[in-house]
Amino acid sequence: MKLKKLKEQLVLAHLHGDGDINIKGIHTDSRQVSPGDLFICLRGFTVDGHNFASRAVAQGAVAIVAEERLDVDAPQLIVPDTRRAMAVLSSYFFGNPTERIKLIGVTGTNGKTTTTHLIHHILTAWGKKAGLIGTIHMRLGERTVDMKNTTPEAVDLQRYFHEMEAAGADYAVMEVSSHALDMGRVRGCRYRTAIFTNLTQDHLDYHGTMERYREAKGLLFSQLGNGYSPDKPVYAVLNADDNASEYFAKRTAAQVITYGIDQRADVRAKNIIINGRETSFDVETFCGNIRLTLQLVGKFSVYNALAAITCCLLEGVPLGIIKSGLEGIAGVDGRFERVDAGQRFTVLVDYAHTPDSLENVLKTITEFAQGRVFCVVGCGGDRDRAKRPLMAQIAVKYSDVTVLTSDNPRSEEPESILNDMVTGLKNVDPARYTVIADRREAIGFAIQQAASDDVVLIAGKGHETYQEIKGTRYDFDDRKVAHDALITRKRKGMKE
C-alpha cells in the first residue's frame, strides 16, 4: 500500500518525503520492524518511540509516523497524535476486518478471561470458527501467541483480526482492559457485543480514582455506536447485580440485556449448589430455561457463565448447545486450577489479584473446605498500593493460615511491598500470618504444613509462568512450583 494512500485517511497529517513509497507492514516496536515497514512513534510512560526512529530505519523502516520532524532519512507523516493516527491507519491498512468479523468484547475488573474462554468454547461447539484475544494468549485454531498486555496495541489488534478473517473466522472474542480503553488501543474496533462483568478496586495507580476507572470502562459501551442497523445489531450485556451497570446503561445506545443472581435480570441463575468439585444451578432466560452442572466452582463462576450464556443467546446459539458446551469445560488456566500429585488435601492456583477476586475465591473455598484453609498471597510491585493492606486483611479474614509473600515485585523491593500489606494487620494476632518473601519458599511452607482435607490457595499469578524482578523475567509457574513441593513432601515421607 502506498504511503500517500495512508496519508489520505488522516485529515491532519503532513507528508514530508516520497508518498509513492510502498508500505508492507506497520509496527510500533523498532525491534519488530522488517524492510518495507512503516514505524509509528508512540509516547509511552517509560519510553518515547520517537527516540527509536533511527533504529527502526536501520532495521528497514521505509517511513515514519511522528508528532514532530525527526532527523532520519525516510519519508515522514507528521500528525498531532500518533496514537489516534495509529488506530485509523491500522484499521485501514488491514482492511477494516471488524466490519465483517463479529467482535465480542468483555470488560470488568474480574472474570474477563474466564468469560471470554466460555464464549469461545460455546461458539466452537456451535460449529463456528472463533479467535480469542486476552490475558493468556491470542488463539486461532491451533495457533497461539503469548500476550504482553491483556489488550494489544491497535496495530497488533487489527493484524490479528486480519489473520482471523483470512483464516475464515466468524467471530473474535476479546478481553478489553481499562488501560486499553483509556489509551485508545481499541479505537477502530467495531464491537457487536460489549459485556460487563463487575467493577471493584484495581488499577488505581493508573486511573487515580474509582470514578475515573469506571469512566474508562464506560468507553467500551459509549463506543458501540448510535445506529440501529438490522444487519449490524449491537448489544450491551450488563451485570444486574453490579451498581456500575446503571452508569454503563445510560452511556450506550445499544440494546441492554442483563444477567444476574440477586436482582431481576433477563438471564438469571437460581437454586445454586456449590461444592468442591462442581457448581449446579437453574438458568431462566428469554429463550427458555435449563439446569447446568459446571466443572467450575464458585458463585463467581456462575456470573461468568451467565455472561457467556447471555452473549451466545443473542447470537442465536440454541440452549442445548450452550448447556453441552459449558458442561464440557474442565477449567481455564490459572483460574481455580487444581494441582494434584496424589495428596489428600487440595491445592489450588488462582489469578485472584484484587481484593474482590481474592475474597470471592476464599469465600468459595470456605463453603466446601473440611479442614484448614491456607492462603499464599502477595501483591505486584509498581501497581496500586492502596489495595495491598486490603489483600492482607481479606487473606487473614478467610484463612486459617496466611502466608504473605512476593508476587511480581518489578522495580520495588519485595520487603517494601510486604510492609504495605502488613499495615492492614495492625489489630491481628501475628500468629495468624507468616511473612516469607521468597515465593517458592512460601509455597513450600504452606504445602509442608497442610494435612488431610486442608485447602491451600496460591493466589495472584494464576497462569503466569514468570516472576518479574528488577526488569528481568525469571521462569516461575505457581503450578509447577506447587507440584514440585508436593513431590518433595512425598519423598520426605510426610504424613497426611
C-alpha positions in Angstrom: 0.0 0.0 0.0 1.3 3.5 -0.9 2.2 5.9 1.9 0.2 8.6 0.2 -2.9 6.4 0.4 -2.5 6.0 4.1 -2.0 9.8 4.4 -5.3 10.3 2.7 -7.1 8.7 5.7 -5.8 11.4 8.1 -7.2 14.9 7.9 -4.4 16.5 10.0 -1.3 14.9 8.5 1.6 16.5 6.7 3.7 14.3 4.4 7.4 15.1 4.1 9.1 12.9 1.5 8.1 10.4 -1.1 4.4 9.4 -0.8 4.7 6.8 -3.5 6.8 4.5 -1.4 5.2 1.1 -0.7 4.3 0.1 2.8 4.5 -3.7 3.6 3.6 -3.6 7.3 3.2 -1.4 10.4 5.0 -1.6 13.7 5.4 0.4 16.9 8.3 -1.6 18.3 11.5 -0.9 16.4 12.8 -4.4 17.3 10.0 -5.9 15.2 10.5 -3.8 12.1 11.3 -5.5 8.8 12.3 -4.0 5.5 9.4 -2.1 3.9 7.6 -1.4 7.2 6.0 1.9 8.5 7.2 2.7 12.0 4.8 4.7 14.3 6.4 6.6 17.2 4.4 6.3 20.3 5.0 8.2 23.6 4.8 5.8 26.5 5.1 6.1 30.3 8.8 5.0 30.3 10.0 5.2 26.7 9.3 7.5 23.7 9.1 5.9 20.4 10.4 9.0 18.7 13.8 8.1 20.2 13.8 4.8 18.3 13.0 6.1 14.9 16.7 5.9 13.7 16.9 2.3 14.9 13.6 1.5 13.0 15.1 3.0 9.8 18.3 1.0 10.3 16.1 -2.1 10.7 14.4 -1.3 7.3 11.5 1.0 8.0 10.8 3.0 4.9 8.6 5.7 6.5 7.9 7.2 9.9 4.7 8.5 11.6 5.6 11.0 14.3 4.4 14.1 16.2 7.4 16.1 15.2 10.0 16.2 12.4 12.8 13.8 13.1 16.4 13.6 11.8 16.0 10.4 9.9 16.5 9.5 6.2 12.9 8.4 5.5 9.6 10.0 4.5 7.6 11.2 7.5 3.9 11.7 8.3 3.6 14.3 10.9 0.4 14.1 13.0 -0.9 15.8 16.2 -1.4 12.4 17.9 0.3 9.2 16.8 -2.0 7.0 18.9 -5.1 8.3 17.2 -3.4 8.1 13.8 -2.3 4.6 14.5 -5.8 3.4 15.1 -7.0 4.9 11.8 -4.0 3.7 9.8 -4.0 0.2 11.2 -7.7 -0.4 10.6 -7.4 0.9 7.0 -4.2 -1.0 6.2 -5.6 -4.3 7.4 -8.9 -3.8 5.5 -11.2 -2.9 8.5 -11.6 -6.6 9.4 -14.1 -6.0 12.3 -16.6 -4.7 9.7 -17.0 -8.4 8.8 -15.9 -10.4 11.8 -18.4 -10.4 14.6 -16.4 -8.9 17.5 -17.3 -9.6 21.2 -15.6 -7.6 23.9 -15.6 -8.3 27.7 -14.6 -5.7 30.2 -14.6 -5.6 34.0 -12.3 -6.0 37.0 -12.6 -9.7 37.4 -13.8 -12.6 35.2 -12.8 -11.3 31.8 -10.5 -14.3 30.9 -12.9 -17.0 32.0 -15.9 -15.3 30.4 -14.1 -15.0 27.0 -13.0 -18.6 27.2 -16.5 -19.8 27.9 -17.9 -17.8 25.0 -15.2 -19.1 22.7 -15.9 -22.6 23.8 -19.6 -22.3 23.2 -19.2 -20.8 19.8 -16.8 -23.5 18.8 -19.2 -26.2 20.0 -21.8 -24.5 17.8 -19.6 -25.1 14.8 -18.3 -21.5 14.4 -14.6 -20.6 14.0 -13.6 -18.0 16.6 -10.5 -16.2 17.5 -9.6 -15.4 21.1 -7.5 -12.5 22.5 -6.8 -11.9 26.2 -4.5 -12.1 29.2 -3.3 -15.6 28.5 -2.8 -15.5 24.7 -4.2 -14.9 21.2 -5.6 -18.1 19.9 -7.0 -19.1 16.5 -7.3 -22.8 15.9 -4.0 -24.4 16.8 -2.0 -21.2 16.7 -1.4 -19.3 19.9 0.7 -16.2 20.6 1.6 -15.1 24.1 0.3 -11.7 25.1 2.3 -8.9 26.7 -0.8 -6.9 27.6 -4.4 -8.0 28.2 -5.4 -5.9 25.2 -2.7 -5.4 22.5 -2.0 -2.1 20.7 -4.2 -1.1 17.8 -1.7 -2.3 15.2 -1.4 -5.7 16.7 -5.2 -6.0 17.2 -6.0 -5.2 13.6 -3.3 -7.5 12.4 -4.8 -10.4 14.5 -8.3 -9.6 13.2 -7.0 -9.6 9.7 -5.4 -13.0 10.2 -8.6 -14.3 11.8 -10.7 -13.2 8.9 -8.2 -14.6 6.4 -8.4 -18.0 8.2 -12.2 -17.9 7.9 -13.1 -16.9 11.4 -16.8 -16.0 12.1 -16.1 -14.4 15.5 -13.4 -12.7 17.6 -13.8 -12.8 21.4 -11.5 -10.5 23.4 -10.8 -9.1 26.8 -10.9 -5.3 26.9 -8.9 -3.7 29.7 -9.4 -0.2 31.2 -5.9 0.7 30.2 -6.6 -0.2 26.5 -9.8 1.8 26.5 -8.2 4.9 28.1 -5.2 4.7 25.8 -7.3 4.2 22.7 -6.0 0.8 21.7 -9.4 -0.4 20.6 -10.3 2.6 18.5 -11.3 1.3 15.1 -12.8 -1.9 16.5 -16.5 -2.3 15.7 -18.0 -4.3 18.5 -21.1 -6.3 18.1 -21.5 -7.1 21.8 -19.9 -5.5 24.8 -20.1 -7.4 28.1 -19.5 -6.0 31.6 -18.6 -8.4 34.4 -18.0 -6.3 37.6 -16.3 -3.2 38.9 -14.1 -3.5 42.1 -10.9 -1.8 43.2 -7.9 -2.2 40.9 -5.5 -0.2 38.7 -5.9 3.0 40.9 -2.2 3.5 40.3 -3.1 4.4 36.7 -6.7 5.8 36.9 -6.3 7.6 40.3 -9.9 7.1 41.4 -12.7 4.6 41.1 -14.8 7.2 39.2 -12.1 7.5 36.5 -11.7 3.7 36.4 -15.4 3.4 35.8 -15.3 6.1 33.2 -12.6 4.2 31.3 -14.7 1.0 31.3 -17.7 3.0 30.1 -15.9 3.9 26.9 -16.5 0.4 25.6 -20.2 0.9 25.8 -20.4 4.5 24.6 -18.3 3.5 21.6 -20.8 0.8 20.5 -22.4 3.4 18.2 -25.6 5.2 17.9 -27.3 3.5 14.9 -29.7 0.5 14.7 -28.7 -1.3 11.5 -30.6 -4.6 11.2 -27.5 -6.0 9.5 -25.2 -5.0 12.3 -27.1 -5.0 15.7 -25.1 -4.1 18.8 -25.8 -5.3 22.4 -24.6 -4.2 25.8 -24.7 -7.2 28.2 -24.6 -5.9 31.8 -24.4 -7.5 35.3 -27.6 -6.5 37.0 -26.1 -7.2 40.4 -23.3 -4.6 40.0 -24.2 -0.9 40.6 -21.9 0.3 37.8 -24.2 -1.3 35.2 -26.7 1.6 35.6 -23.9 4.0 34.7 -23.0 2.0 31.6 -26.6 1.6 30.5 -27.0 5.4 30.4 -23.9 5.7 28.2 -24.8 3.3 25.4 -27.4 3.5 22.7 -27.2 -0.3 22.2 -29.9 -2.7 23.4 -29.2 -3.6 27.0 -29.6 -7.2 28.2 -28.9 -8.1 31.8 -27.8 -11.1 33.7 -27.6 -11.8 37.4 -28.4 -13.7 40.5 -29.7 -11.4 43.2 -31.6 -8.8 41.2 -34.2 -9.2 38.4 -32.5 -9.9 35.1 -33.1 -11.1 31.6 -30.9 -14.1 32.3 -30.9 -15.2 35.9 -29.5 -18.1 38.0 -31.4 -19.7 40.8 -31.1 -22.7 43.1 -27.3 -22.6 43.1 -25.5 -25.5 44.7 -21.7 -25.3 45.1 -19.3 -28.0 46.3 -15.5 -28.5 45.9 -15.8 -30.1 42.5 -18.7 -28.5 40.7 -21.5 -25.9 40.6 -25.1 -26.6 39.7 -27.9 -24.0 39.1 -31.0 -23.3 37.1 -30.9 -20.6 34.4 -34.0 -18.7 33.4 -33.6 -16.9 30.1 -35.6 -15.1 27.4 -35.2 -18.2 25.3 -36.2 -20.9 27.8 -34.8 -22.5 31.0 -32.0 -25.0 31.6 -30.2 -26.7 34.5 -26.4 -26.6 34.4 -23.7 -28.5 36.2 -20.3 -26.9 35.7 -16.9 -28.3 36.5 -16.1 -24.7 37.6 -16.5 -23.8 41.2 -17.9 -20.8 42.9 -20.5 -18.1 42.7 -18.2 -16.0 40.5 -18.2 -18.9 38.1 -22.0 -18.6 37.9 -21.7 -14.9 36.9 -19.1 -15.7 34.2 -21.3 -18.5 32.9 -24.4 -16.2 32.8 -22.5 -13.5 30.9 -21.4 -16.1 28.3 -24.9 -17.6 28.1 -26.5 -14.2 27.5 -24.0 -13.3 24.8 -24.4 -16.6 23.0 -28.2 -16.4 23.1 -28.0 -13.1 21.4 -26.1 -14.8 18.6 -28.8 -17.4 18.3 -26.9 -20.4 19.9 -29.5 -23.0 21.0 -29.8 -23.6 24.7 -28.9 -27.2 24.3 -25.6 -26.4 22.7 -24.9 -23.8 25.3 -25.5 -26.4 28.0 -23.3 -29.1 26.5 -20.6 -26.5 25.7 -20.4 -25.2 29.2 -20.7 -28.5 30.9 -17.8 -29.8 28.8 -15.3 -27.2 30.0 -12.9 -28.6 32.6 -11.5 -25.2 33.5 -9.3 -22.2 32.5 -5.6 -22.0 33.0 -4.7 -20.5 36.4 -8.4 -20.0 37.4 -9.2 -22.1 40.4 -6.9 -24.7 38.9 -6.1 -27.8 40.9 -2.6 -29.1 41.4 -2.7 -32.8 42.0 0.2 -35.1 42.9 -1.9 -37.7 44.7 -2.0 -35.8 48.0 -5.0 -36.0 50.4 -5.5 -32.2 50.5 -6.4 -29.7 47.9 -4.0 -27.3 46.2 -5.5 -24.5 44.1 -3.8 -21.9 41.9 -5.8 -18.8 41.1 -5.2 -15.4 39.4 -7.0 -13.6 42.2 -5.0 -10.3 42.4 -7.6 -7.8 43.6 -9.4 -7.6 46.9 -12.7 -8.6 45.4 -11.4 -11.6 43.5 -9.4 -12.9 46.4 -12.5 -12.6 48.7 -14.7 -14.4 46.2 -12.2 -17.3 45.8 -11.7 -17.6 49.6 -15.4 -17.4 50.3 -16.0 -20.2 47.9 -13.3 -22.3 49.5 -14.7 -21.8 53.0 -18.0 -23.2 51.7 -16.6 -26.7 50.9 -13.3 -26.9 52.9 -13.4 -29.6 55.6 -10.1 -28.8 57.1 -8.0 -25.7 57.4 -7.6 -23.0 54.7 -4.1 -21.8 53.7 -3.7 -18.7 51.6 -0.4 -17.8 49.9 -0.7 -14.3 48.5 1.3 -11.2 47.6 0.9 -8.0 45.6 2.5 -6.8 42.5 5.1 -4.0 42.5 4.7 -0.7 40.7 0.9 -1.1 41.0 -2.0 0.1 43.1 -0.5 0.4 46.7 -3.9 1.1 48.2 -5.1 -2.5 47.7 -2.1 -4.1 49.5 -3.4 -3.8 53.1 -6.9 -4.8 51.9 -5.5 -8.0 50.3 -3.8 -8.9 53.6 -6.9 -8.3 55.6 -9.0 -10.4 53.3 -6.5 -13.3 53.3 -6.4 -13.3 57.2 -10.2 -13.0 57.5 -11.0 -16.0 55.4 -7.9 -18.2 56.0 -6.7 -20.2 59.0 -3.1 -19.8 57.9 -2.0 -16.8 55.8 1.4 -16.7 54.1 2.3 -13.3 52.7 4.9 -13.4 50.0 6.3 -11.8 46.9 4.3 -11.6 43.6 5.9 -9.7 40.7 7.9 -7.1 42.6 9.0 -5.5 39.4 11.2 -2.5 40.3 10.2 -2.5 44.0 11.8 -4.3 46.9 9.6 -7.3 48.0 10.0 -6.4 51.6 8.6 -2.9 50.9 5.5 -4.4 49.3 5.1 -6.8 52.2 5.4 -4.0 54.7 2.5 -2.3 52.9 0.4 -5.4 53.2 1.2 -5.9 56.9 0.0 -2.3 57.7 -3.5 -3.7 57.2 -3.0 -6.3 60.0 -2.3 -4.0 63.0 -5.0 -5.5 65.1 -4.4 -9.1 64.0 -2.6 -11.6 66.1 0.8 -12.1 64.5 0.3 -15.9 64.9 -2.4 -15.7 62.3 0.0 -15.0 59.5 3.6 -15.6 58.3 5.8 -13.4 56.1 8.1 -15.2 53.7 9.4 -13.0 50.9 10.7 -15.8 48.7 7.6 -17.1 46.8 9.0 -20.6 46.2 9.8 -21.0 49.9 6.3 -19.6 50.8 4.5 -22.1 48.6 6.7 -24.9 50.0 6.0 -23.8 53.6 2.2 -24.0 53.1 2.3 -27.3 51.4 4.5 -28.8 54.1 2.1 -27.6 56.8 -1.1 -28.9 55.1 -2.8 -32.0 56.3 -5.7 -34.2 55.1 -8.8 -32.3 54.0 -7.0 -28.9 54.1 -7.1 -26.5 51.2 -4.1 -24.5 50.0 -4.8 -21.5 47.8 -1.9 -19.9 45.9 -3.2 -16.6 44.7 -2.2 -13.7 42.5 -0.3 -15.1 39.5 -2.5 -17.8 38.1 -1.5 -18.7 34.6 1.7 -16.6 34.6 4.9 -18.5 34.0 7.4 -15.9 35.2 8.3 -13.6 38.1 9.4 -10.1 37.2 12.2 -8.7 39.4 14.2 -5.5 38.6 13.3 -5.6 34.9 14.1 -9.3 34.4 11.6 -12.1 33.9 12.5 -15.4 35.6 10.8 -18.7 35.0 8.2 -19.2 37.7 5.0 -21.1 37.4 3.0 -21.4 40.7 1.5 -24.7 39.4 4.9 -26.2 38.7 6.4 -24.9 41.9 3.5 -26.3 43.9 3.7 -29.7 42.2 7.5 -29.8 42.9 6.7 -29.1 46.5 4.2 -31.9 46.7 6.7 -34.3 45.2 9.3 -33.2 47.7 6.9 -33.7 50.5 6.2 -37.2 49.4 9.9 -38.1 49.1 10.3 -37.0 52.7 7.5 -39.4 53.7 5.5 -36.7 55.4 2.2 -37.9 56.8 -1.2 -36.5 55.8 
